[in-house]
Amino acid sequence: MNQLGLFRTFIAVVELGSFTAAARHLGKTKSIVSKQVAQLEVLLNICLFNRTTRAIHITEQGSHVYQHALVIIEQVDSLFQLNPTGNDSLTGRLRISAPHTFAETTLMATLPSFMKLHPKLKIELVLNDHYVDLIAAGFDLAFRIGRLDDSNLIARKIGLCQQMLVASPAFIDRHAPIEKLSQLADLPCVVDTNRREGSKWALLINGHTEQVRVNAQLEVNSAAAAAMAAASGIGIALLPDFAAAPFLESDTLTVVLPQYQSPLLGIYAIYPHRDYLTKKVTALLEHLA
């Protein structure tokens, strides 16, 4: 029995979400994939998936096996890649989850240079503005911004971002003078609903926190869309610096109430808890840092 082959099939099912997709990816029939997963369950004497007529869901024990299987396969593949030239190019697949605007404005500015260093590595970048279950969805790594929930995942801070109040010059001219945060309760605002605080904005001034529930003229679930809406003159937006930067540089957005500051937000790389990271994740984290 090819035990490594069973583990590779199991990993494919976890990462692709179904026996059918895994079979297509591996060039096998669905029945063979199902049989190999069943063989692995017998071999390990555990249930890896809860199966229904419509879907499969990895079990808690299956998630544990998945994490260890990834490391085992990585080590085995590394042995076959050893060569005297010292070539450290990575191979295999790296699946990443990231917020839309952060990925489009920031991550994609550095990811291509990493891929040039490792041309044999295949990367799948999935953009999600909602939290995903890394293990159940088969992600090696995710990027998140701001406050983190307690979990069994590991977080590594890779940077910081600042939020800022912005509006178009024309909007500011129409509504001047804008002098206090409390005015935002009556002025049109653009709210990025991905922010957990929603339309309740809190900023610092002279060491004290002021809060206001803003007048949400437009709600969107994208920082980039909020920036474009603010630049068109719809209202004031509270944006992360990476979303506002292109518009500030082109003078289509201007900072409003600069005397108010937002707390710095951490930008984190999140990954499953393992005894040690796979080489692919470690290399990407070092490159980004």
N, C-alpha and C positions, 0 to 999 in steps of 0.2 A: 504494500500500500504506500503510495506517495503522499506522505503526511504533509510535506511542504505544499504540494499541489492542493490539498484540501484546505489549508490555511489561505492560500492565494484566492481560491474560489470564495471562501467565506468573506474575506476582505472586500472582494469585488461586490458581493451581494450587499454588504453593509454600506459601502460607499455609493453604490448606484441605486440602492433602495428597493430592488426587486430581483427575483430570480430571472425574469425575462431580460431585464437590462444587463444583468451580469452575464447571462448566456450570450447575448449579442456582442458584448465587449470582449469576452473570452473566446469567441468562436466555437462555442459548445451549444448543445441543445439544452432547453430548459429542464428537461428530465434528468440530464446528467448533472447539472448544477444542483438541483434539488437533492439528488442521490448523494452527491459529495458532501453537501452540508449535513445531511442525515448521518453519513458515515463519521463525520467529525464529531457530531453530537454523541454518537455511540462511543467513539474513541475517548472523549473527554468525560462522558457520563453526565452531561448537563444539557439543558435546553438553551439553544442559542437565540432562537426567534419564537415569538408568539405569532402564530399564523391564523389568518381569517381568510374568508373566500375572496376578499378584496385587497388585502394588504398584509405585510409582515412588519413586525415591530421587534427590534432587538431587545433582549432581556437584560437585566442588570448583570447577570453572569456573562452574557454574550458581549456586553460592552467591555467588561474586564478582559475577556479573551481577546477582543479586537485590539485593545491597547498593547497587550503583550505580543500579539501576532505581528503587529506593525514593526515592532522593534526587532523581532526574530528575523522577519523577511528582510529588513534593512541590513542587518548584520550579514546574512547569507549573501545578499546581492553585493555587499561591499567586498566580500572575499573574492568574488569573481571579477571584481573591478580592479583588484590590486595589479600594479604593473611597475616596472622599474623606472619609468619616466617621471613618477611623482605627480601624475595628472590627478587632480582632486575634483574633476568635473563630476557633478551629481547626475544621477539618472532616476527614472521613476516618475511619480506623479505627486504633486503638491496641491492640495485643495484648500482654498482660502475664502473666508467670508469677510466682507468689509462693507461699511456704510457707503451709499452711492457717492455723495459729494466728496467725502474724504478720499475715496479710491480714485475718482476722476481727476481731482485737482492735486492730490499729494502723492498717493501711493503709486500711481502710474508715472510719476516723474522719476521714480527710482527703480521700479520693478524691471523695466527693460534692461538696465545695466546689469542687474543680477542675472537675468536670463542669458545675456551675452557671455557671462562668466561660466554658465552651465547650460550650454546649448542642447544637451541631451535630456534635460529636465523638462517635464511637461507640467504646466501650471494651469489650474482651473480657478479663476477668480469669480466668485459669485457675489453680486452686490445685493445686500439686504439692509434695510433700515430698521428692521426689527431683530430682536435677539433670536438666535438660533441655537438649537441643541447640537453642540459640536460633535458629540459622539454619535448620537442617533442619526445625524445628517452626514456623518462621514467626513467632517472637516478636520484638517491637521492644525489649523490656525485661524483665529478670528481677530479682527480689530474692533475695539470699542472705545468710545469717548465719554468721559464724565464719570459719574458715580457708578461703582460696580456692585452687583449683588454678591452676597456671600454664596460661595459654591465650592465644589471640589476641584475647580479649575485653577490653573496657575496664571497669574497676570504679571506681565513685565512692562513697565512704563518705558515707552520709546520716545516720548515727546510731550509737549504741552501746547495748548491752544488758548487763545483769548477770545471772549465774546465781545461784540461791540454793537452799539446802536447806530444804524445807518438809515439814510433816506436819500432820495434824489435831490439835487440842487433846486429843481423846480418845486418840489414838494415843500422844501424848507422855506423857499421864498413865499409860497402861498400861505404858510401857517406860522410864519415868524411873528413874535419871538417864541422859541421853544427853550424854556429855561429850567423847568423842573420835571422830574420823572413822573410826578402825579398828573401832568398834562396828558400822558399817554392813555389815561382812562377815557378821554374824550376824542383824541386824535385817531384817525384811521391807522391801523397797524397790520402787519403781515406776520402771522404766527406759524412757525415750523412745528408741527404737531409731533415730530420725533423727539422734541425736548420733553422730558418727563414733567416739567413744570407747566407745560402748555402755555396758556395766556397769562400766567402769573409770573411776572419778571421781577427778579431781585438783583439789585446792584449796590455797590459800595460807594459812599461819598464821605470824605473826612473821617474814615474809620468806622462809619456806621452803615448798617444795611437799610435800604429803603425798598419797599415792595409796592407794586401796582398791578392790578388786574387790567390788562390793556384792552382796548376796543379792537377786537379781531375782525377787521374788515375782510380779510382773506386768510384762510387756513390751508396750508399745504404740508405734505409729509416729505419735504425735501428742502434742504438748506439752499441748494442751487436754485430751485424754483422760487424760494422766498427771496433770494438775492435778485433774481430777474424781475420779480414783481415789484420789489422796492425800487429798483432802477427805473422802472416804467412809471413811477410816481404814485403807485397805489397807496403806499403807507410806509411807516417806520418798521424796520425789522431788526431783530436781535440775532446776529449771525456769528458763527465761528470765523476767526480771521482767515482761514484758508478758503472759505466760501466768499468772503467779502473782498479779498485782495485784488482779483482781476478787475472788479468794478471800481475800486478805489483808485487803482492805477490809471484807469481810463477816465476818471473823474465823472463817471455816471452815478456813483454813490459818494456821499459825504458823511463823515462821522457826526452824529447828533449827540448833544450833551456829553462832550468829552470829559467833563469833570467827574462823571460816573464811571466806575470801573467794575468789571465782572471778575469773580474769582477765576484763577487759572484752572482749566480743565485738563486732566491727564489723558493722554492718548496711549492706549494699552494694547499689547499683543496678548491674546488669551489662547491657552492651549491646554489639552488634557493633562492631568497629573500622570507622570510616568517616572520610573526610576531614573531615566535619563532621556533626553530628547533625541529624536531621529536627527541624522546629519542634515537633512534637508531643512528642517525647521530651524535648527541651530544656525546654519549658514545664512538663512534669510534674516533672522533676528540680528545677527552680527552685521550684516550688510546695511540694514535699516538704521541700526544704532550709530 
